[in-house]
């Protein structure tokens, strides 16, 4: 009686005996198909995730160090030298990022740029490895000249090639332009006539000249001072703005009013000529040429808003799933566009092991203190990785129902077998077979189907991964393109097989099959043998 459970299990699984056994064979194929699909899908997703990480690591710092207060880093060269000496750090470089308005021959669009230190060999080498072979002549060594390496997405969208010229207008400089456009069309003296009239009245009537000095009542000058001072907030008294030129002139008047020589018996004494100087400033505020003042304001910001012309030095590969900066420009020009005057926004660190960047970031944070904020590339791009992870989980969850349905099919088959073989089971129990032996008969069937389906699915999955390009080509020939290269930016569909993942898929498939067989097995094992033999 030792091996009869295996003997009966194999006998019930013989596909040539009954229709039920054929259904069992179909269930085995269902398990194999479910395992195969899960292996293929997860391996392809692993390939995309690996390529995404490699691409991000090609143009992103492994660890980013910024000031906690958001300020610029003045001595960034010293900071670079200090960070390189830290454990786990391979290199360091200045990081400057921003937005600009790009103007080409036919199109204009906002773009993001990142400044590249051409003297840093690690940065140049990393960008060189990303250059797109579809754009011959691409180079990453831009030097200090106004050259730019643009993304493939930008090149395709705007029809750019190596050697073309583009112009950039920094978005940060637009604030200065908008400040000029935001001023009112009237003079401040026309917006606030009462304040200026009252102030002029004080300046003309209350002042007295004597002994080479000029004096005015302290209470009167305090009231006039407070009225004029109220114009200084950017919102103005009534929520109106005024020109920077007018604010400077009002500040000049207030400074002169504060410059008393002495105070005595409730009067303030000033140097001779102070009244005339103040009245002259007030007169200028009433009579200046509005058009000339606006033109002068634009001329003052002309240096910052003048577009800079760049030559397309190269094109690097990026994708819609892993978009990088629209263009790389030399570090010095990036500083100029951001108005940093030689400062850096952050310091990028290259790690010896990029996949241990989080540990390096934590160590640097502890070492540098609260004055600095340190973040690894895993956290910086966590949104992109979370998207890939969510896609993988949802796809695995959906496709796992194939294996679950196969398990339910096995359960139905096992239940049907127990009904058909109830008399045989009754005879075996009457002859002394233990319930555990009856359970083993059906559990062994589940094990055989599960293991067989897992092994077959594993083989088919690895075979499909090995020939994935032929399968994709076949699908594209009939009008189905599940992985368009334009979206993923890869000429070949990537795949990365993780042995541990394969093991989990196969083990879960076997466990589901065993559980599916266990329910009808328990029902058969504890059925009353007398009832089973009644119709014998």
C-alpha positions in Angstrom: 0.0 0.0 0.0 3.1 2.3 0.1 3.1 3.5 -3.5 -0.5 3.1 -4.5 -1.2 6.8 -4.0 1.3 7.7 -6.7 0.1 4.8 -8.9 -3.5 6.0 -8.8 -2.5 9.6 -9.3 -0.7 8.8 -12.5 -3.5 6.5 -13.6 -6.1 9.3 -13.1 -3.9 11.7 -15.0 -3.5 9.5 -18.1 -4.8 11.6 -20.9 -5.9 8.6 -23.0 -8.3 7.2 -20.5 -11.2 9.7 -20.1 -12.5 13.0 -21.2 -11.8 14.3 -17.6 -8.1 13.5 -18.0 -8.0 15.5 -21.2 -9.4 18.5 -19.3 -6.6 17.9 -16.8 -4.1 18.2 -19.6 -5.7 21.4 -20.7 -5.4 22.7 -17.1 -1.7 21.9 -17.2 -1.3 23.9 -20.4 -3.2 26.7 -18.7 -0.8 26.7 -15.8 2.1 26.6 -18.3 0.7 29.5 -20.3 0.1 31.6 -17.2 3.6 31.0 -15.9 5.0 31.8 -19.4 3.1 35.1 -19.7 4.1 36.2 -16.2 7.8 35.4 -16.9 7.8 37.3 -20.2 6.0 40.4 -19.0 8.0 40.7 -15.8 11.3 40.2 -17.6 10.4 42.8 -20.2 9.4 45.3 -17.4 12.7 44.5 -15.6 14.5 45.3 -18.9 12.7 48.6 -19.2 13.4 49.5 -15.6 17.1 48.7 -15.9 17.4 50.7 -19.1 15.5 53.6 -17.4 18.0 53.5 -14.5 21.0 53.4 -16.8 19.7 56.3 -18.8 18.9 58.4 -15.8 22.3 57.7 -14.3 23.9 58.8 -17.6 22.7 62.4 -17.2 21.7 62.8 -13.5 23.9 63.0 -10.4 23.9 60.0 -8.1 23.6 62.3 -5.1 22.6 66.0 -5.1 23.8 68.4 -2.4 22.0 71.8 -2.0 21.8 74.4 0.7 18.9 74.0 3.1 17.9 77.6 2.7 17.9 77.3 -1.1 20.7 79.8 -1.6 23.5 79.6 -4.1 26.8 77.9 -3.4 29.6 80.5 -3.7 32.7 78.3 -3.0 31.5 75.3 -5.1 35.0 74.4 -6.2 36.1 73.8 -2.6 32.9 71.9 -2.0 33.6 69.6 -4.9 37.1 68.9 -3.6 35.8 68.1 -0.1 33.0 65.8 -1.4 35.3 63.8 -3.6 37.3 62.8 -0.5 34.2 61.3 1.2 33.7 57.5 1.4 31.8 56.1 -1.5 32.2 59.3 -3.7 33.9 59.0 -7.0 33.5 62.6 -8.3 31.7 65.9 -7.8 30.6 68.7 -10.1 28.5 71.9 -10.0 24.8 71.6 -10.9 22.8 74.4 -12.5 19.3 73.8 -13.9 16.7 76.1 -15.2 14.2 76.9 -17.9 14.5 79.0 -21.0 12.5 80.0 -24.1 14.0 78.3 -27.1 13.8 80.0 -30.5 14.7 78.0 -33.7 14.1 78.7 -37.4 10.4 77.8 -37.3 9.3 77.1 -33.7 9.5 78.5 -30.2 8.9 76.5 -27.0 9.9 76.5 -23.3 12.7 74.0 -22.5 14.6 72.8 -19.5 18.4 73.1 -19.5 21.2 71.7 -17.4 24.7 73.3 -17.3 27.6 70.9 -17.9 31.1 71.5 -16.7 33.1 70.7 -19.8 36.3 70.4 -17.7 34.8 67.5 -15.7 35.8 64.3 -17.5 33.2 62.2 -15.7 30.3 64.4 -16.9 31.6 64.5 -20.5 32.1 60.8 -20.6 28.7 60.0 -19.2 27.0 62.3 -21.8 29.2 60.9 -24.6 27.8 57.4 -23.9 24.3 58.7 -24.4 24.9 60.3 -27.8 22.4 59.1 -30.4 23.9 57.2 -33.3 21.2 58.4 -35.6 22.8 61.9 -35.5 26.3 61.5 -36.8 28.9 64.1 -35.7 27.4 64.5 -32.2 29.9 65.4 -29.6 29.7 66.1 -25.8 32.8 68.2 -25.3 31.2 71.6 -25.7 34.1 73.6 -24.2 33.3 77.1 -23.0 31.8 78.2 -26.3 28.0 78.6 -26.7 27.4 75.0 -27.8 24.5 72.8 -26.8 23.8 69.1 -26.7 20.0 68.6 -27.2 17.7 65.7 -26.5 16.4 63.5 -29.2 12.9 64.3 -28.2 13.6 68.0 -28.8 15.5 67.4 -32.0 12.6 65.4 -33.5 9.9 67.9 -32.2 11.6 70.9 -33.7 13.4 69.4 -36.7 16.9 70.2 -35.4 20.2 68.5 -36.4 23.8 68.8 -35.5 25.2 72.2 -36.7 21.9 74.1 -36.4 21.6 77.3 -34.5 19.1 78.0 -31.7 18.6 80.9 -29.4 17.8 80.9 -25.7 16.1 83.5 -23.5 16.3 82.6 -19.8 12.9 82.3 -18.2 14.3 83.8 -15.0 15.0 87.0 -16.8 11.4 87.4 -17.9 10.7 88.4 -14.3 12.7 91.6 -14.9 10.8 92.3 -18.1 7.4 91.7 -16.4 8.4 94.1 -13.6 8.8 96.8 -16.3 5.5 95.9 -17.9 3.8 95.8 -14.5 4.4 99.5 -13.7 1.4 101.9 -14.0 1.0 104.1 -17.0 0.8 107.2 -14.8 3.4 109.0 -12.6 3.2 108.4 -8.9 2.4 112.1 -8.4 -0.7 111.6 -10.6 -1.7 108.5 -8.7 -1.3 110.1 -5.3 -1.8 113.9 -5.9 -2.9 114.7 -2.3 0.3 113.2 -0.8 2.5 115.2 -3.1 0.5 118.4 -2.8 0.6 118.3 1.0 4.3 117.5 1.0 5.1 120.4 -1.4 3.0 122.7 0.7 5.1 121.8 3.8 8.3 122.2 1.8 7.4 125.7 0.5 5.7 127.3 3.5 6.9 125.7 6.7 10.6 126.1 6.1 12.5 129.1 7.5 16.1 130.2 6.7 18.3 131.8 9.3 22.0 131.9 10.2 23.0 129.8 7.2 20.7 127.0 8.1 17.1 125.9 7.2 14.6 124.7 9.8 11.1 123.3 10.0 8.7 122.2 12.8 9.5 118.7 14.0 5.8 117.7 14.1 5.3 119.0 10.6 8.2 117.1 9.1 7.2 113.9 10.9 3.8 114.0 9.3 5.2 114.8 5.9 7.8 112.0 6.3 5.2 109.4 7.2 3.0 110.3 4.2 5.8 110.0 1.8 7.1 106.9 3.4 3.8 105.2 2.9 4.5 105.2 -0.9 7.4 102.8 -0.6 5.7 99.4 -0.3 5.6 97.7 -3.6 1.8 97.6 -3.5 1.6 101.4 -2.9 -1.0 103.1 -0.8 -4.0 102.0 -2.9 -2.5 98.8 -4.2 -0.8 100.6 -7.1 2.8 100.0 -8.1 5.3 102.6 -9.2 8.5 102.7 -11.2 11.7 101.7 -9.5 13.1 105.1 -10.6 10.3 106.9 -8.6 10.9 104.7 -5.5 14.6 105.6 -5.6 13.8 109.3 -5.8 11.4 109.1 -2.9 14.0 107.2 -0.8 16.5 110.0 -1.6 14.0 112.6 -0.3 13.5 110.6 2.9 17.3 110.3 3.4 17.6 114.1 3.1 14.8 114.6 5.7 16.6 112.2 8.1 19.8 114.2 7.7 19.1 116.8 10.3 22.1 118.9 11.6 20.4 119.4 15.0 17.0 119.4 16.8 16.1 122.2 19.1 12.9 123.5 20.7 10.6 121.5 18.5 12.3 122.3 15.2 14.6 120.3 12.9 17.6 122.1 11.4 19.1 121.2 8.0 22.0 122.4 5.9 21.3 125.3 3.6 20.0 124.3 0.2 18.2 121.2 1.5 14.8 122.6 0.7 15.8 123.5 -2.8 17.2 120.0 -3.4 14.1 118.3 -2.2 11.8 120.5 -4.2 13.9 119.8 -7.3 13.4 116.1 -6.8 9.7 116.5 -6.3 9.6 118.6 -9.5 11.4 115.9 -11.4 8.8 113.3 -10.2 6.0 115.5 -11.5 7.5 116.3 -14.9 9.7 113.4 -16.0 9.0 111.9 -19.5 7.0 108.7 -19.1 8.1 107.2 -22.4 11.8 108.0 -21.8 11.6 106.5 -18.3 10.1 103.2 -19.7 12.7 103.0 -22.4 15.4 103.6 -19.8 14.0 100.7 -17.7 14.2 98.4 -20.7 17.7 99.4 -21.5 18.8 98.6 -18.0 17.7 95.0 -18.3 18.8 94.6 -21.9 22.0 92.7 -20.8 20.0 90.0 -19.0 17.2 89.4 -21.6 19.3 89.4 -24.8 18.9 85.9 -26.4 22.0 83.8 -26.6 22.8 82.0 -29.8 23.9 78.3 -29.4 25.1 75.8 -32.0 23.7 72.3 -31.8 26.9 70.3 -30.9 25.2 66.9 -30.5 22.0 65.0 -29.8 21.7 62.5 -27.0 19.1 59.7 -26.6 16.2 60.1 -24.3 12.7 58.7 -24.3 9.2 59.8 -23.4 9.4 57.4 -20.4 12.8 58.7 -19.3 13.0 62.3 -20.3 16.1 64.2 -19.5 16.9 67.9 -19.8 16.0 69.3 -23.2 19.6 70.5 -23.6 23.0 70.7 -22.0 25.0 73.9 -22.1 28.4 74.9 -20.8 28.5 75.7 -17.1 29.7 79.3 -17.4 26.8 80.2 -19.8 24.3 78.4 -17.5 25.5 80.6 -14.6 25.0 83.7 -16.8 21.5 82.6 -17.8 20.5 82.1 -14.2 22.2 85.3 -13.1 24.3 83.4 -10.5 27.6 85.4 -11.2 29.9 82.4 -10.8 27.9 80.6 -8.1 26.3 77.1 -8.3 22.9 76.0 -7.3 23.9 72.5 -6.2 26.7 70.0 -6.2 26.3 66.6 -8.0 28.1 63.6 -6.6 29.1 60.5 -8.5 29.1 57.4 -6.4 31.4 54.4 -6.6 28.3 52.2 -6.6 25.3 54.1 -8.0 22.9 51.5 -6.5 24.2 52.3 -3.0 23.6 56.1 -3.5 21.0 56.2 -0.8 23.6 54.9 1.8 26.1 57.5 0.6 23.5 60.2 0.8 22.6 59.4 4.4 26.3 59.4 5.3 26.9 62.7 3.6 23.8 64.2 5.3 25.1 63.2 8.7 28.5 64.5 7.9 27.5 67.9 6.4 24.8 68.7 9.0 21.5 70.5 8.8 22.9 73.4 6.7 22.8 71.1 3.7 20.1 68.9 2.1 21.3 65.7 0.5 19.2 63.5 -1.8 20.0 60.4 -3.8 18.8 59.8 -7.4 16.4 57.1 -6.1 14.5 59.8 -4.2 14.9 62.5 -6.9 13.3 60.2 -9.6 11.1 58.2 -7.2 8.0 59.2 -9.2 9.3 57.6 -12.4 10.3 54.4 -10.7 7.0 54.2 -8.8 5.2 54.4 -12.1 7.2 51.5 -13.5 6.7 49.6 -10.3 2.9 50.2 -10.3 2.7 49.1 -14.0 4.5 45.9 -13.1 2.3 45.1 -10.1 -0.9 45.8 -12.0 0.2 43.8 -15.0 1.3 40.9 -12.8 -2.0 41.0 -10.9 -4.0 40.9 -14.1 -2.1 38.1 -15.7 -1.9 36.0 -12.6 -5.6 35.3 -13.0 -4.7 33.0 -15.9 -2.9 30.7 -13.4 -5.8 31.2 -10.8 -8.3 30.2 -13.4 -6.2 27.1 -14.3 -6.2 26.2 -10.6 -10.0 26.5 -10.4 -10.1 24.3 -13.5 -7.9 21.7 -11.7 -10.2 21.9 -8.7 -13.3 21.2 -10.9 -11.5 18.3 -12.6 -10.4 16.8 -9.2 -14.0 17.2 -7.9 -15.3 15.4 -11.0 -12.8 12.6 -10.6 -13.8 12.1 -6.9 -17.5 11.8 -8.0 -16.7 9.4 -10.8 -14.3 7.4 -8.6 -16.4 7.4 -5.5 -17.0 3.6 -5.6 -13.2 2.9 -6.1 -12.5 5.2 -3.2 -15.1 3.4 -1.1 -13.5 0.0 -1.9 -10.0 1.4 -1.0 -11.3 2.7 2.3 -13.1 -0.6 3.0 -9.8 -2.4 2.4 -8.0 -0.3 4.9 -6.8 2.8 3.0 -6.3 5.7 5.4 -7.8 9.1 4.6 -4.3 10.6 4.3 -3.5 8.1 1.5 -6.7 9.1 -0.3 -5.8 12.8 0.1 -2.3 12.1 -1.3 -3.8 10.6 -4.5 -5.4 13.9 -5.5 -2.7 16.1 -4.0 -0.1 14.3 -6.0 -2.2 15.0 -9.1 -2.1 18.7 -8.2 1.7 18.5 -7.6 2.2 16.8 -11.0 0.1 19.3 -12.9 1.6 22.2 -11.0 5.2 21.1 -11.4 4.7 20.1 -15.0 2.9 23.3 -15.9 5.6 25.4 -14.1 8.5 23.6 -15.8 6.8 23.8 -19.2 5.9 27.5 -18.6 9.4 28.3 -17.5 10.8 26.7 -20.7 8.3 28.5 -23.0 8.9 31.8 -21.2 12.7 31.7 -21.6 12.2 30.6 -25.2 9.9 33.6 -25.8 12.3 36.0 -24.2 15.2 34.6 -26.3 13.2 35.1 -29.5 11.3 38.3 -28.4 12.5 40.3 -31.4 11.1 37.8 -33.9 7.8 37.7 -32.0 7.6 41.5 -31.9 8.5 41.7 -35.6 5.7 39.2 -36.4 3.2 41.2 -34.4 4.3 44.4 -36.2 3.8 42.8 -39.5 0.1 42.3 -38.8 -0.3 45.9 -37.5 0.2 45.3 -33.7 3.1 47.1 -32.0 3.0 46.5 -28.2 6.3 48.3 -27.7 6.7 51.3 -30.1 10.3 52.4 -30.4 9.3 56.0 -30.7 7.8 55.9 -27.2 10.5 53.8 -25.5 13.4 55.1 -27.5 14.9 51.7 -27.9 15.5 49.9 -31.2 15.2 46.5 -29.4 12.8 45.4 -26.8 14.8 45.0 -23.5 14.5 42.1 -21.1 16.2 41.2 -17.9 15.7 37.8 -16.3 15.8 37.7 -12.5 16.2 34.1 -11.3 14.6 34.8 -7.9 11.6 36.2 -9.7 11.3 33.1 -11.9 11.5 30.9 -8.8 8.7 32.8 -7.0 6.4 32.5 -10.1 6.9 28.8 -10.4 6.5 28.1 -6.7 3.3 30.1 -6.5 1.9 28.2 -9.5 2.7 24.9 -7.8 1.1 26.0 -4.5 -2.0 27.2 -6.3 -2.4 23.8 -8.0 -1.9 21.9 -4.7 -4.5 24.1 -2.9 -6.9 23.6 -5.8 -6.5 19.8 -5.5 -6.6 19.7 -1.7 -10.3 20.8 -1.4 -11.8 17.9 -3.4 -9.2 15.5 -1.9 -10.5 16.2 1.6 -14.1 15.8 0.5 -13.2 12.4 -1.0 -11.1 11.2 2.0 -13.8 11.8 4.6 -16.8 10.6 2.5 -18.7 7.6 4.1 -17.4 4.4 2.4 -20.8 2.8 3.0 -22.6 5.4 0.9 -19.9 5.2 -1.8 -20.4 1.4 -2.0 -24.2 1.5 -2.0 -24.5 1.4 -5.8 -21.5 -0.9 -6.4 
